[in-house]
Amino acid sequence: MALKQLLCVMLCASMVALSLANKDWQFGFNPWNRPFPASKKLVVGDSQSWRYGSNYTDWAIKTSPFFLNDTLVFKFDAPSGTNPFQHSVYLLRSFWHFLACDFRGAKMVANVTQGGGEGFEFRMKRWMPYYFACGEHDGAHCRDGQMKFIAMPLPQYRY
């Protein structure tokens, strides 16, 4: 029994020593009193903005990683006589809702008028997957237009 306890203590001490050896590593806490890197503001879709026909899953893969407190900016034109496509932004409940573009129980975070001008800003405050999608035309923009993506913000660690 004493041998098992000794091995356990040695293993724990080794893990502490290894973690202290790399003082630049930060996982939600900052024991070395260094400032966390500044969060980023990212325009969803870059110059394409939030529009029908763009593949936002590809955009998210190319733009990632996302970090806690990063802000996503959704820019889209408000409804008008010359704008046939209206857009919104929803947070879907789960991965399965995301795959099926199922908006039951989804939370609207931006309506069709909120994307104009500087756009609608959404700050990722929690360490969790965010399932974004456009809910207009009964989910057709999500299903047919690929207006959906997943963002999983990581703890603040940047190179």
N, C-alpha and C positions, 0 to 999 in steps of 0.2 A: 504494500500500500504506500509506503514512504517513497518508493521508487517512482510510482505513478505521480505522486504529488510533486516530487522534484522535477520530473520531466515536464509537467504542466507549468511549473514556475519558470523553468528555463525557456520553454516555448513562448510564454507570455513576455518574458524579458526580451527575448530576441525580436518579437514583433514590435515592441515599444522602441527598441534600439533602431530597428530598420525604419520605422516611421519618423523618428526624430532625425535620422540621417538625411532625409529629404525634406528640409524645412520649407521649400517652396510649394509643397503639396498642400492644398486647402480643400476641405470638404465641408462647407457650410459653417465652419468656425475658423477663427484666425488667432491661434495661440501665439504667433510670433509678432503680433501687432503690426502687420503690413497691410496696406490698403488693398481692398479687393479691386480687381480691374473694373473699369467703367462698363456699364451695360450698353448694349447696342440698340439702335433704332433701325429696323429693317423694313423696307417697303416690300410688301408681299408681291411677288412677280417682277420685282425690279422695275424696269422702264415699261413693262407691259401692264403693270398694275393688276387689279382684280377684275378680270374680264373673261367672258365666255370664250372657250376654245383654247385657253392656255393650260398646260399640264402643271399644276401646282405641286403635285407629288415630286416631279422632277426638280422643280424649283427648290423645294424643301431639302431634297437630298443634296443638291449642289450648294445650298446656302448653309447647311448644318455644319457644325453643331450649333444649337441654340443653347443659351444659358439662362439661369434664373435671373429675373428682372430685365431681360431683354424685352423690347417693345416691338410688336408687329404693327405696321401701319397698312391698313387696307384703304386703297384709293380707288374710287369708282365714280362714274358720272351719276348724278341724280337723275331721276326720271324727267323726260322732256319729250316734246313732239319729235325730235330728231334722234332720240336715243331709244331704240326698240328693246334694249336689254336692261332690265332692272336687276340690281344685285343686292344681296344681304349677306350677313355673316352669322353663322350659327355655330355653337359648340355642341357636337353630338355626344351622346351619353357613353358610348363604348366603341371598341374596335369593330364589333359586329354591326352596330348601327352605321358606323363609318363605311364599312364595306358595302352595305346594302343601300346607302344613302337614305336611311330610315330616320326621319325627323321627329318621330314620336318621342316626346319627353326632351327634345333638344331645347337649348336656351339660345334665343336670339341675342346677339351681342351688338349688332349694328343693323339698323333697318335701311331701306333703300335710299334714304336721304342723307345718311350720315357719312358717306364716303367721299363727298365732294370736298373741294379745296385742299386742305392739308391732309385730309383723310381721317379715318377712324383709328385710334390707337388702342391696342390691347397689350397690356403688360402681363407677362407670364411670371406670376408670383409664387407658384407652387411647383414642387417637383412631382410632376404627373404628366401623362400624355394629354395633349390638347388635340382634339379632332375637329378641325375647322371645315366648313362646307357652305356653299351658297344654297339657300333654300328656295330660291325663286322658281316659278313655273312647276310647282309640286315636286321639286327636287330634280328636275330635268337638267339643270345646270351642273348639279353634282354628278348625276349618272352619265349624261351624254357629253357634257362639256368639261369634265375633269376638274371642276372647280371645288377641289377638296385637297387637304393635306394634313399630315400629322406633324406636330412639333413636340418634342420631348426635351424640355430644357434640362441641362446638366448643372450640377453645382458650379460655382464660380471658380474655374481654373482655366487660365488661358496661357498660352506659350508666348 
